Amino acid sequence: MLSRALRLSLALEIAIYVSLALYAFDASPSTAALVALAGVLALRAALIGLSYGYAWAHRSPASHLSVLSLRQALVMVLGEYAAFVVTFVFVLPFARWWMSADHLPPQSGVGARQSGTNQRPPLLLIHGYGCSRAVWWWLRPRLQAAGWTVATINLEPVYASIDDYVDPLARRIDGVLAETGAERLILVGHSMGGLVARAYLRRFGGTRVARLVTLGTPHQGSALAHIGLGENARQMRPGSTWLQAAADPAAMVDTVAIYSPHDNFVMPHANLLLPGALTQAIDGIGHLAMLYSPRVARALLAALEGKR
């Protein structure tokens, strides 16, 4: 299970920092604790810095990239760093603390018809590479507050083929529709989650799907996938056989691709675009920070309503 593996790796990392401080530098326990905290934060700062450096080296031509001021760039990088720390240090390792079970009220019934509630199609949120359903802890309540019924899914094992996630997704779709009584739902995929949704549509068609909205999905792959682990990472390399097969057809349902032209995980940034889909660019935001952004939440709500 992902959360257990992340807890173990975090505990091991902290133990290494503490041991080095205590035995190599003869630090006090309180100092060792501060060293461990600094080490955890510094490593993640280095990883985010490297991701932006990699993104700059593999950037699209200037015509695809709007220019940020120094202040805007600094705010973006700090926001992405905060999102990375929150997601991988606090949220994913302790997923049960952050995400309760999905609440899927039925759409049928006299009360629902009289009040006019729960008549929209339900949403199914699909997380990205190396994550779990817990990444939606911030967005899910905001979607629910706007009147949407929201379901989630865990894609496991973490480093499997994208095609291996299609059958579990199909079962989850069937379950959500059966539980809510809806005929169709809307798929929302962050990062690799958008590719999983497209793989489902290729295999099963769009009979049960009203719309697809992707957030920062590497529709044409990402150069960063060359250093990723697992079959799914290899499939997300630009020009891979899997992506070539996925390109035909490009979109089988009404599709909206929301992306940042300053994404630090998907590069070149032109690879975020999907032929045949409506697109909306949101400047000055990182890949993980999309999951915590009020601007992205507003764009997502508009896309769900079919507004441009």
Phi, psi and omega in degrees: 000138186299314184299320179294317179298320179291324176295317180295316180293323177293319178296320179295317179299314180296319179298322178295314180298315181296317180297317179298317181293319184286315190258333179270329184239005176054042180279159175285161179303320180294320177294320178299322178295319178294322177297318179297316178298315179297322179296316178300314182289321183292320179299317181289328174296319179295320180295319178293319177300317178295322180296320178289324175296319178295319179296321179293320181293333182247026184293158174285167174306157187304331182296341181262359189229113176286152185266130177262151171288167179301318179296315180298318179295319180295315178299319179298312182295318178295322178295320178292322177298315178298318179296321179295314180296311181300315185291312189263349177257323186250316190277300186297319179294338183233050189302322184294335178287335189257332187233113173280174178296153178294141176252113187237082179292144179293147179275343180275167178118150183297317182299318180293319181293322182290321182277341181078010181268164175058027179264348174287157173294145176292162177254145171236115183268130184241118184283174184260193185299132174070018184235190176217180180300342182296342180295345181270009187300330180274318184283324185304310181296332178287324175292320179295321179296334178274004174100009181266144169272127192236127173244158179226172180211147170260129177262114181222152357289163191298321188250032180278177173292146176302324180296334179290343180272350188291314180295315174301322177295318179299319179294322179293320177299313179301319181294318180295317180293321178295319183288323182270340184080008180281157178270327179219163177226175177249131176265135175235118183239130173262131176057235181301335180303327176293324177290324177297318178298318179294324177296321176299314181296325178295322184277319188248352181079182186256020182301323185257006184238124180275328185196155174235130175237126179248145179239110177060037182275133177281073186301329178245022176090175179217138178298334180296336180296342178296338179251010179276165179259149170093165179297322180297324176294318179297324179292336181269006175287135181306134179082005181296157178301321181297315180292325177297320178291325181290340184286351183228107000277158183290316181212132182254350176225170174305119188232136176236126178253109176263130186209166174248127175288004176240026179301136181257003177246332180252121185208144353300156187293336176298340180287353176281347184274147179234115178304134180091350180258150168290144181233149173220120179267138176236108186289156167067038179218143181272176187295308180284328181296342175303328182286350183235014189261123173300326179294318178293320179300318179294318179295321179295315179298320178295318179295323178296327180276355182081019179265146178264000000 
